[in-house]
Amino acid sequence: MLLTVDGKPGGLLVTGDTGTELVKRASARFHQLRVPRGWACDVGVLRQAEEGGAVRVRIHDTDSGREYVAALTAFREHGFPVRRGFGEQRGLELTFWRLEDPAQPQLLVEVLA
């Protein structure tokens, strides 16, 4: 469990077939940024995730069940500071996130050599 500066849960590092991810659960209704539209993560948690080998951030929206996935480097390259009373955070606009819906079947394509 990764913790914020004030000791609150900030997410988990999960390693799978495609590498390590920072995974967190959040309600879009309460936690998604409105202006600009996006998601924010605690700066310390992002730093811990990077040090732990994470390459992506995955946010599971508890309202819809959808998952938002972004490269961890996108926070550094395209992110912006967020200071709205919840500690130092870094925001990333929705245009840099890939939306996944676990309820939708994934198309598997086999390439034959």
Steps between C-alpha positions, in 0.01 A plus 500: 500500500636840404416780741460874458700744713219507757485119518190439287489211252618618159492180299666164448785385282380206291729302272355306208591375155537853364704646786437674828213745549388741770139394553252710692124508547310828485149630443479719188209684661718619784861470386520565126621849416235718336712784361698384320341156471742240630636311797757602761738295712700586808854604401658282769300196389606557137863522615468177703336326203780605267763386751313169526527446124150603392456595135127579506227641721163323502201661668198282558189722499278354770194675351512348150741208534709647220875524526713794394858413403786743434876475469673610819734715290198697372464654847850642470475602134141629482381526859426816695509592870177459694463673836141479612539422868597132474879526503733546206362317198572471131207504257474350155229593251269226371652525150807318637299212650383185322153395612438130556170334582558159661138407421570527125657193341843566356562412137789256473683494170745223420771589253622207298856512370 
